[in-house]
Amino acid sequence: LFMPSSGMVSAGSNLAMWVKADLGVTKDGGNNISTWADQGVLGNDLTGMNSPLWGDGQLNAKPVVRLTRAASHYFTHPSMTLRTIFLVGKSSGATFSTYDGIFGASPGSHVLSAWSGTTGFNQGGATLTYARKNGVGISFSSSVHSFAPINEYWIGSFESPTAITQAGWFGQISGGGRYWDGDFAEVLVYSTTLSVAERGAVESYLQNKYGLANPTNSTISVTGA
Protein backbone atom coordinates (compact mmCIF):
# COMPACT_ATOMS: atom_id res chain seq x y z
CA LEU A 1 0.00 0.00 0.00
CA PHE A 2 2.54 2.60 1.12
CA MET A 3 6.31 2.70 1.57
CA PRO A 4 7.18 5.79 3.62
CA SER A 5 10.91 5.02 3.58
CA SER A 6 10.98 5.55 -0.18
CA GLY A 7 8.43 8.36 -0.13
CA MET A 8 6.37 6.58 -2.75
CA VAL A 9 2.81 5.34 -2.88
CA SER A 10 2.91 1.77 -4.15
CA ALA A 11 0.70 0.76 -7.04
CA GLY A 12 -1.79 -1.35 -5.10
CA SER A 13 -5.13 -2.22 -6.64
CA ASN A 14 -6.96 -0.37 -3.86
CA LEU A 15 -5.30 2.90 -4.95
CA ALA A 16 -8.13 3.98 -7.24
CA MET A 17 -6.51 7.25 -8.32
CA TRP A 18 -3.41 9.27 -7.53
CA VAL A 19 -2.80 12.63 -9.19
CA LYS A 20 -0.27 15.29 -8.29
CA ALA A 21 0.44 18.63 -9.88
CA ASP A 22 4.18 17.99 -10.23
CA LEU A 23 3.80 14.98 -12.51
CA GLY A 24 1.52 13.82 -15.31
CA VAL A 25 -0.12 17.15 -16.16
CA THR A 26 -0.71 17.75 -19.88
CA LYS A 27 -1.10 21.46 -20.55
CA ASP A 28 -0.73 24.01 -23.32
CA GLY A 29 1.48 27.10 -23.48
CA GLY A 30 -1.02 29.03 -21.41
CA ASN A 31 -0.94 26.37 -18.65
CA ASN A 32 -4.48 25.24 -19.51
CA ILE A 33 -4.82 21.58 -18.49
CA SER A 34 -6.27 18.92 -20.79
CA THR A 35 -5.32 15.79 -18.81
CA TRP A 36 -4.16 15.04 -15.27
CA ALA A 37 -2.75 11.52 -15.42
CA ASP A 38 -3.31 8.88 -12.74
CA GLN A 39 0.03 7.77 -11.24
CA GLY A 40 -1.41 4.47 -10.00
CA VAL A 41 -1.94 1.30 -12.04
CA LEU A 42 -5.64 1.67 -12.87
CA GLY A 43 -5.34 4.51 -15.38
CA ASN A 44 -8.12 6.64 -13.92
CA ASP A 45 -6.94 9.85 -15.56
CA LEU A 46 -8.74 13.15 -15.04
CA THR A 47 -9.90 15.04 -18.13
CA GLY A 48 -9.95 18.83 -17.83
CA MET A 49 -13.17 20.66 -18.64
CA ASN A 50 -13.14 24.38 -19.50
CA SER A 51 -9.36 24.54 -19.14
CA PRO A 52 -8.34 24.24 -15.47
CA LEU A 53 -5.06 26.00 -14.81
CA TRP A 54 -1.62 24.84 -13.65
CA GLY A 55 0.51 27.15 -11.49
CA ASP A 56 4.14 26.55 -10.56
CA GLY A 57 5.83 27.23 -7.23
CA GLN A 58 2.66 27.82 -5.21
CA LEU A 59 3.14 25.45 -2.24
CA ASN A 60 6.56 24.63 -0.81
CA ALA A 61 8.04 25.50 -4.24
CA LYS A 62 5.73 22.97 -5.89
CA PRO A 63 2.94 23.47 -8.43
CA VAL A 64 -0.82 23.30 -7.95
CA VAL A 65 -3.88 22.85 -10.12
CA ARG A 66 -6.24 25.84 -9.87
CA LEU A 67 -9.99 25.52 -10.34
CA THR A 68 -12.06 28.68 -10.70
CA ARG A 69 -15.82 28.67 -10.21
CA ALA A 70 -16.36 31.67 -12.48
CA ALA A 71 -14.72 29.73 -15.33
CA SER A 72 -16.64 26.48 -14.55
CA HIS A 73 -13.40 24.53 -14.15
CA TYR A 74 -13.63 20.84 -13.26
CA PHE A 75 -12.42 17.38 -14.32
CA THR A 76 -14.21 14.20 -15.34
CA HIS A 77 -13.05 10.77 -14.20
CA PRO A 78 -13.90 7.22 -15.38
CA SER A 79 -15.79 4.75 -13.22
CA MET A 80 -13.90 4.00 -10.01
CA THR A 81 -14.63 3.14 -6.39
CA LEU A 82 -14.14 5.90 -3.82
CA ARG A 83 -13.93 5.25 -0.05
CA THR A 84 -10.89 7.02 1.47
CA ILE A 85 -9.72 10.36 0.05
CA PHE A 86 -6.63 12.47 0.74
CA LEU A 87 -6.31 16.02 -0.57
CA VAL A 88 -3.72 18.77 -0.41
CA GLY A 89 -5.46 22.01 -1.24
CA LYS A 90 -7.13 25.22 -0.20
CA SER A 91 -10.21 27.27 -0.98
CA SER A 92 -10.00 30.75 -2.50
CA GLY A 93 -12.33 32.18 0.13
CA ALA A 94 -12.55 32.25 3.92
CA THR A 95 -16.06 30.70 3.80
CA PHE A 96 -17.65 28.47 1.20
CA SER A 97 -20.15 30.59 -0.73
CA THR A 98 -21.83 27.55 -2.25
CA TYR A 99 -21.71 23.75 -2.02
CA ASP A 100 -18.23 23.60 -3.54
CA GLY A 101 -17.88 20.18 -5.13
CA ILE A 102 -14.90 17.87 -4.83
CA PHE A 103 -16.18 14.45 -5.95
CA GLY A 104 -19.68 13.96 -7.35
CA ALA A 105 -21.75 12.96 -10.37
CA SER A 106 -25.12 13.43 -12.02
CA PRO A 107 -26.79 11.03 -11.89
CA GLY A 108 -24.84 9.70 -8.94
CA SER A 109 -23.74 10.47 -5.41
CA HIS A 110 -22.12 13.45 -3.76
CA VAL A 111 -19.02 11.75 -2.41
CA LEU A 112 -17.34 14.83 -0.91
CA SER A 113 -18.30 18.50 -0.96
CA ALA A 114 -18.23 21.72 1.04
CA TRP A 115 -21.29 23.03 2.87
CA SER A 116 -22.47 26.47 1.80
CA GLY A 117 -21.99 29.28 4.31
CA THR A 118 -19.55 27.29 6.45
CA THR A 119 -15.88 26.26 6.49
CA GLY A 120 -16.74 22.57 6.51
CA PHE A 121 -17.14 19.39 4.49
CA ASN A 122 -19.58 16.50 4.39
CA GLN A 123 -21.09 13.99 1.99
CA GLY A 124 -24.05 15.69 0.40
CA GLY A 125 -25.50 16.53 3.81
CA ALA A 126 -24.49 13.20 5.38
CA THR A 127 -21.77 12.74 7.99
CA LEU A 128 -18.42 11.28 6.93
CA THR A 129 -16.92 8.41 8.93
CA TYR A 130 -14.07 10.77 9.72
CA ALA A 131 -12.46 13.97 8.52
CA ARG A 132 -8.95 15.01 9.48
CA LYS A 133 -7.06 18.23 8.86
CA ASN A 134 -3.26 18.00 8.90
CA GLY A 135 -3.51 14.66 10.70
CA VAL A 136 -5.87 15.83 13.45
CA GLY A 137 -9.44 14.57 13.76
CA ILE A 138 -12.14 17.20 13.18
CA SER A 139 -15.39 16.80 15.11
CA PHE A 140 -18.65 17.59 13.36
CA SER A 141 -21.63 19.79 14.01
CA SER A 142 -24.85 19.13 12.03
CA SER A 143 -22.83 16.66 9.89
CA VAL A 144 -20.26 19.33 8.90
CA HIS A 145 -16.54 18.99 9.70
CA SER A 146 -15.06 22.51 9.91
CA PHE A 147 -11.62 23.05 8.32
CA ALA A 148 -11.16 26.73 9.19
CA PRO A 149 -9.11 28.45 7.96
CA ILE A 150 -9.89 26.97 4.54
CA ASN A 151 -7.99 29.57 2.50
CA GLU A 152 -4.60 28.33 3.72
CA TYR A 153 -3.14 25.08 2.35
CA TRP A 154 -4.10 21.95 4.31
CA ILE A 155 -3.98 18.17 4.14
CA GLY A 156 -7.47 16.71 4.25
CA SER A 157 -8.19 13.04 5.02
CA PHE A 158 -11.75 11.77 4.56
CA GLU A 159 -13.51 8.42 4.75
CA SER A 160 -16.95 7.73 3.31
CA PRO A 161 -19.30 5.49 5.35
CA THR A 162 -19.65 3.27 2.27
CA ALA A 163 -17.72 2.65 -0.91
CA ILE A 164 -19.23 4.50 -3.88
CA THR A 165 -18.56 3.33 -7.43
CA GLN A 166 -19.32 5.78 -10.22
CA ALA A 167 -17.95 7.72 -13.15
CA GLY A 168 -18.14 11.37 -12.30
CA TRP A 169 -16.49 14.68 -11.59
CA PHE A 170 -13.61 16.07 -9.61
CA GLY A 171 -14.18 19.73 -8.72
CA GLN A 172 -17.96 19.73 -9.12
CA ILE A 173 -21.15 18.20 -7.75
CA SER A 174 -24.61 18.29 -9.28
CA GLY A 175 -27.03 21.13 -8.62
CA GLY A 176 -25.75 23.87 -10.89
CA GLY A 177 -22.71 26.09 -10.29
CA ARG A 178 -21.36 23.92 -7.48
CA TYR A 179 -17.73 24.06 -8.57
CA TRP A 180 -14.65 24.02 -6.38
CA ASP A 181 -12.95 27.42 -6.22
CA GLY A 182 -9.32 27.03 -5.18
CA ASP A 183 -6.22 24.86 -5.53
CA PHE A 184 -5.20 21.22 -5.32
CA ALA A 185 -1.61 19.98 -5.24
CA GLU A 186 -2.21 16.24 -4.79
CA VAL A 187 -5.15 13.84 -4.55
CA LEU A 188 -5.18 10.16 -3.52
CA VAL A 189 -8.32 8.02 -3.65
CA TYR A 190 -8.52 4.52 -2.15
CA SER A 191 -11.36 2.10 -2.82
CA THR A 192 -11.15 0.69 0.72
CA THR A 193 -10.79 1.86 4.30
CA LEU A 194 -7.24 2.22 5.62
CA SER A 195 -5.79 1.19 8.95
CA VAL A 196 -4.64 3.89 11.36
CA ALA A 197 -1.01 3.11 10.44
CA GLU A 198 -1.71 3.25 6.70
CA ARG A 199 -3.61 6.51 7.02
CA GLY A 200 -0.82 8.00 9.12
CA ALA A 201 1.78 6.96 6.54
CA VAL A 202 -0.08 8.74 3.74
CA GLU A 203 -0.53 11.86 5.86
CA SER A 204 3.18 11.84 6.79
CA TYR A 205 4.19 11.46 3.14
CA LEU A 206 2.10 14.51 2.22
CA GLN A 207 3.34 16.53 5.20
CA ASN A 208 6.96 15.82 4.37
CA LYS A 209 6.47 16.71 0.71
CA TYR A 210 4.52 19.94 1.21
CA GLY A 211 5.88 21.14 4.55
CA LEU A 212 2.49 21.43 6.20
CA ALA A 213 1.65 20.92 9.88
CA ASN A 214 2.99 17.66 11.29
CA PRO A 215 0.26 14.98 11.24
CA THR A 216 -0.38 12.70 14.19
CA ASN A 217 -1.37 9.06 13.91
CA SER A 218 -3.93 9.08 16.73
CA THR A 219 -7.05 7.00 16.44
CA ILE A 220 -10.31 8.79 15.78
CA SER A 221 -13.93 7.91 16.41
CA VAL A 222 -16.85 8.48 14.07
CA THR A 223 -17.46 11.82 15.78
CA GLY A 224 -13.87 12.92 15.32
CA ALA A 225 -13.27 13.06 19.07
C-alpha positions in Angstrom: 0.0 0.0 0.0 2.5 2.6 1.1 6.3 2.7 1.6 7.2 5.8 3.6 10.9 5.0 3.6 11.0 5.6 -0.2 8.4 8.4 -0.1 6.4 6.6 -2.7 2.8 5.3 -2.9 2.9 1.8 -4.2 0.7 0.8 -7.0 -1.8 -1.4 -5.1 -5.1 -2.2 -6.6 -7.0 -0.4 -3.9 -5.3 2.9 -5.0 -8.1 4.0 -7.2 -6.5 7.2 -8.3 -3.4 9.3 -7.5 -2.8 12.6 -9.2 -0.3 15.3 -8.3 0.4 18.6 -9.9 4.2 18.0 -10.2 3.8 15.0 -12.5 1.5 13.8 -15.3 -0.1 17.1 -16.2 -0.7 17.7 -19.9 -1.1 21.5 -20.6 -0.7 24.0 -23.3 1.5 27.1 -23.5 -1.0 29.0 -21.4 -0.9 26.4 -18.6 -4.5 25.2 -19.5 -4.8 21.6 -18.5 -6.3 18.9 -20.8 -5.3 15.8 -18.8 -4.2 15.0 -15.3 -2.7 11.5 -15.4 -3.3 8.9 -12.7 0.0 7.8 -11.2 -1.4 4.5 -10.0 -1.9 1.3 -12.0 -5.6 1.7 -12.9 -5.3 4.5 -15.4 -8.1 6.6 -13.9 -6.9 9.8 -15.6 -8.7 13.1 -15.0 -9.9 15.0 -18.1 -9.9 18.8 -17.8 -13.2 20.7 -18.6 -13.1 24.4 -19.5 -9.4 24.5 -19.1 -8.3 24.2 -15.5 -5.1 26.0 -14.8 -1.6 24.8 -13.6 0.5 27.1 -11.5 4.1 26.6 -10.6 5.8 27.2 -7.2 2.7 27.8 -5.2 3.1 25.4 -2.2 6.6 24.6 -0.8 8.0 25.5 -4.2 5.7 23.0 -5.9 2.9 23.5 -8.4 -0.8 23.3 -7.9 -3.9 22.9 -10.1 -6.2 25.8 -9.9 -10.0 25.5 -10.3 -12.1 28.7 -10.7 -15.8 28.7 -10.2 -16.4 31.7 -12.5 -14.7 29.7 -15.3 -16.6 26.5 -14.5 -13.4 24.5 -14.2 -13.6 20.8 -13.3 -12.4 17.4 -14.3 -14.2 14.2 -15.3 -13.1 10.8 -14.2 -13.9 7.2 -15.4 -15.8 4.7 -13.2 -13.9 4.0 -10.0 -14.6 3.1 -6.4 -14.1 5.9 -3.8 -13.9 5.2 0.0 -10.9 7.0 1.5 -9.7 10.4 0.0 -6.6 12.5 0.7 -6.3 16.0 -0.6 -3.7 18.8 -0.4 -5.5 22.0 -1.2 -7.1 25.2 -0.2 -10.2 27.3 -1.0 -10.0 30.7 -2.5 -12.3 32.2 0.1 -12.6 32.2 3.9 -16.1 30.7 3.8 -17.7 28.5 1.2 -20.2 30.6 -0.7 -21.8 27.5 -2.3 -21.7 23.7 -2.0 -18.2 23.6 -3.5 -17.9 20.2 -5.1 -14.9 17.9 -4.8 -16.2 14.4 -6.0 -19.7 14.0 -7.4 -21.7 13.0 -10.4 -25.1 13.4 -12.0 -26.8 11.0 -11.9 -24.8 9.7 -8.9 -23.7 10.5 -5.4 -22.1 13.5 -3.8 -19.0 11.7 -2.4 -17.3 14.8 -0.9 -18.3 18.5 -1.0 -18.2 21.7 1.0 -21.3 23.0 2.9 -22.5 26.5 1.8 -22.0 29.3 4.3 -19.5 27.3 6.4 -15.9 26.3 6.5 -16.7 22.6 6.5 -17.1 19.4 4.5 -19.6 16.5 4.4 -21.1 14.0 2.0 -24.1 15.7 0.4 -25.5 16.5 3.8 -24.5 13.2 5.4 -21.8 12.7 8.0 -18.4 11.3 6.9 -16.9 8.4 8.9 -14.1 10.8 9.7 -12.5 14.0 8.5 -8.9 15.0 9.5 -7.1 18.2 8.9 -3.3 18.0 8.9 -3.5 14.7 10.7 -5.9 15.8 13.4 -9.4 14.6 13.8 -12.1 17.2 13.2 -15.4 16.8 15.1 -18.6 17.6 13.4 -21.6 19.8 14.0 -24.8 19.1 12.0 -22.8 16.7 9.9 -20.3 19.3 8.9 -16.5 19.0 9.7 -15.1 22.5 9.9 -11.6 23.0 8.3 -11.2 26.7 9.2 -9.1 28.4 8.0 -9.9 27.0 4.5 -8.0 29.6 2.5 -4.6 28.3 3.7 -3.1 25.1 2.4 -4.1 21.9 4.3 -4.0 18.2 4.1 -7.5 16.7 4.2 -8.2 13.0 5.0 -11.7 11.8 4.6 -13.5 8.4 4.8 -17.0 7.7 3.3 -19.3 5.5 5.4 -19.7 3.3 2.3 -17.7 2.6 -0.9 -19.2 4.5 -3.9 -18.6 3.3 -7.4 -19.3 5.8 -10.2 -17.9 7.7 -13.2 -18.1 11.4 -12.3 -16.5 14.7 -11.6 -13.6 16.1 -9.6 -14.2 19.7 -8.7 -18.0 19.7 -9.1 -21.2 18.2 -7.8 -24.6 18.3 -9.3 -27.0 21.1 -8.6 -25.7 23.9 -10.9 -22.7 26.1 -10.3 -21.4 23.9 -7.5 -17.7 24.1 -8.6 -14.7 24.0 -6.4 -12.9 27.4 -6.2 -9.3 27.0 -5.2 -6.2 24.9 -5.5 -5.2 21.2 -5.3 -1.6 20.0 -5.2 -2.2 16.2 -4.8 -5.2 13.8 -4.5 -5.2 10.2 -3.5 -8.3 8.0 -3.6 -8.5 4.5 -2.1 -11.4 2.1 -2.8 -11.2 0.7 0.7 -10.8 1.9 4.3 -7.2 2.2 5.6 -5.8 1.2 8.9 -4.6 3.9 11.4 -1.0 3.1 10.4 -1.7 3.3 6.7 -3.6 6.5 7.0 -0.8 8.0 9.1 1.8 7.0 6.5 -0.1 8.7 3.7 -0.5 11.9 5.9 3.2 11.8 6.8 4.2 11.5 3.1 2.1 14.5 2.2 3.3 16.5 5.2 7.0 15.8 4.4 6.5 16.7 0.7 4.5 19.9 1.2 5.9 21.1 4.5 2.5 21.4 6.2 1.7 20.9 9.9 3.0 17.7 11.3 0.3 15.0 11.2 -0.4 12.7 14.2 -1.4 9.1 13.9 -3.9 9.1 16.7 -7.1 7.0 16.4 -10.3 8.8 15.8 -13.9 7.9 16.4 -16.8 8.5 14.1 -17.5 11.8 15.8 -13.9 12.9 15.3 -13.3 13.1 19.1 
